[in-house]
Amino acid sequence: MKSIRYLFIILLCMACNQDDGANDIDTLDNTLANLVAQNEVQIDNVIACAAGSENPNEIIAYVYPRPGATDLRYFETPNAQVDKNDFDLYTEINLPAQDFFNGYLRTFTRQTEEEKWVIISFSESDTLHISNPIRLKHQTQNTVFTDAIAVSQEQAGEPVFVWDNLSNPDNAIYFQVVSDATDELLSGTYTFQEQFQFYNLSNVVLNITEETPPSLIAQDEYYFTLMGVSEDNWVNAFGRRIFTVE
């Protein structure tokens, strides 16, 4: 009987020790704060934004994963009435990253009726990089979608794109992409002005084009894609049109 009693005590102690160990490491903590605590971090170093879609309860987050970036993650707060800078309030949502412009950009599609704050992260050179907070506004100020972008081709092979009709007082910057018929990104640039000429960088304030793009080919079709983005990284206007080089 004594040996059975001792065995029971030993097993009970082992169970208690295992429980204590599990409590020391919270494996369910999927907050951004927990990820930040485990890594060397660089803040505000991921280019990302979000837009609405034709579905009123759907948003699409866009991110530029620099070459070599890995472990792309999407975090969101429970609602928009919280401190956007409190990483404890951001929970990781396990969403598949989809290719945009054949993988030059990546996207996360999220079904949510609630407006929230979103942060996107990735790893690069053993450092965790995180985006500025992105304010979702798909319920109160949804993205406007249009193809009403003017194209002037007075200079052969150097079309000028103008979108002053899409100006919005909330727009802080414009992101524009020229891509070929297969949607391969040729140039990706940011301007403060409501125009861009391919491939003139005189008014470009940020350039994510990795190499000098090839010349446009006469009579070939191309796409021009535009995002008008506010300071809180919400896409107010999303423009896209096909044009043929003259």
N, C-alpha and C positions, 0 to 999 in steps of 0.2 A: 504493500500500500504506500509506503514512504517513497519508493522509487517512482510510482505512478504520480504521486503528488509533486515530486521534484520535477518530473518531466513536464507536467502541466505548467508549473511556474516558469520553467525555461522557455516553453513555447509562448507563453503569455508575454514574457519579456521581449522575445524576438519580434512578436507582432507589434508591441509598443514601439520598439526601435524603428521598425519599418515605417510605421505611421509618422513618427517624428521626422524621419528622413524625407518623406513625401511632402510634409508641410514646409520643410526648409526650401524646397524648390517648387515654385508654383508653375507647373507645366501648362496651366491654362491661361497664363498671363500673356495675352496676345496684343497688348497695347503697344503703341509706338514708344511710350516712355520706357518700357522694358527692353525693346530692341535697341533704343538709343543707349541705355545703360550698359549694354554688352559690347558696344562698338566704339571705335573712333568715328566721330561724326563731323560732317561738313553740312551746315544748314544753308538753305536757300540756294542750292546748287543743282537743282533738277528743273529743266524747262518743262512745264506741264500746265494744262488748263482743262476746262470741262465745258461741254455744251449740252443743250437739250437735244431732243430728237422729235420725230413725228409722233411718237408715243408720249403723252403728257406726263407719264410717271416713269420716264426713262432718261438717264443721262449717259453721256459718253465722255470719259476722261481721256485726254491725249497726252502722251509723254514722248520726249525725245531721249531715247536711251543712247548715250554716247557710245561709240565703238568700245567694246570691252566691258560694258556694263552688264551685270548679272543680278539675279534675284530681285526682280521687279515686284513691288508690293503696293497694295492699295489700302489706305486707312481712312476711316471716317468717324465723325462725332455722331452722337445720337440725334442732334438737331443743330440748328444754326444759332440758338440763343445761349451759347456757351463761349468760354474763352478760347479763341482759335489757337492760342499759343501754348495751351496746356496739353502736353503730349499724353498725359494720363487719360485724356478723354477720347483719344483716337484709338479705335479698335480695328485690327486687320480684318478685312473681308476677303475671303478666298475666291478671287475672280480670275478666270483665264485671261491672259493678255493676248489680244488679237493684233495681226499685222495691219498697218495702214501705210499706204505708199510702199507696198511690198516689204514691209518690215523696217523701213527707215524711221517711221514712228510706230508706237504701239498704242493700243487703246484698251480701256476697261469699260464694259457696258454694265450699268447697274440699274436695277428696277427699284425705285423708291418713291413713295409719295411725299416723304419728308425732305425739306431742304436741310442741308448739312454743310459742314466744313470737311474738306478732303485733303489729304497729303499723300503724295506718291514718293516712294523711295526706291533706290537701287544701290548695289554695291559696286565699287570701282576702286581698284588698287588698294584692297584691304581697308577701305573706308566706306562708311555708310553715308550716302548722300540723300538729302530729303528736299522736297520742293517747298515753296511758299504755300501757305494754306489757300485752298481753292474754295470759293463760296458758290455752292449750288443755288441756282435761282430759277429752276425750271417751272416752278409753280407761280411765281410772282413776276418774273421778267424773262420769259422763255426766249430762246435763241430764234432770230429771224433767219429763214433760209431763202436764198434768192440766187438767180443767175444774172441779175441786172448789174453787170460789170462791163464798162466800156473798154473796147480794145482799139487802139490806134496803131496803124502799121505804116506810118510815113517813112520810117527808117527800116530798110529791108533786114529781116532777121532779128530786129530789136523792138518788138512790140511794147507799147506803153499801156498799162492797165490803170484805169481810174475808177474809183468807187465812192465819189463824194456823196452820192445819194444814199449811201449806207452809213453816213456819219452819225454818231451817237455821242451825246455829252459824256457818257460813261466810258467810252473807248479811250484807253490809255495808249494802246499800241496796236499795230496791224501785222499779222503774220501772213505771208503769201508764199505759195508753192507753185512752181511750174513743173509739170510732169508730162511724160510722153503718153502715147496711146495705150501702153500697158500699165500706166500709172506709176512708172518708175520715177522717183523724185530726181529732177535735174537741178533745181535750186530751191533753197528754203531760206527766207530772209524776213527780217522785221524792219518796219519803218514806222515813224511817227506821222508821216504824211499819207494822204489818201491816194497815193499813186506809186507805181513801181515800173521801171523799165528793165527788161531783160537784155543783157546782164550788166546793168549799170549800178554800181554800189555807192553812188554819190550820196544817196539819202538813206542808206541802210545802216541801222544802229546795232544790229545783231545778225550774224550770218551762221547758219548751221550747215551750209553746203560744204561737204567734205573735200571736194575737188572742184576745180574750175569746170563748169558744165560744158557739154558740147554745143556747137552752134545749132540753132534750130534749122530744120530742113524745109525748104519751100514746098508747099502743097501738102505737107504732113499735118495731121491733127494732134493737138496737145490740149492739156487741161490747165486751167488756172484756178487755184483754190485760195480762198481768203478767209481769215478769221479776224474779226474785230474784238479785241480782248480788253476787259476792264482791269483796274488795278488789283482787284481781288481774284483775277484769273478766270473770270466767267466770260464765255464767248457770247457777246451780244448779237453778232451777225456772222453768219456762215454763208459765204458766196462760192459758187462753183460754176464754171462755164467751159464749154469746148470752143476752141478757136483753130482756124487753119492758117498756117503761116503763108503770107503772100510773097 
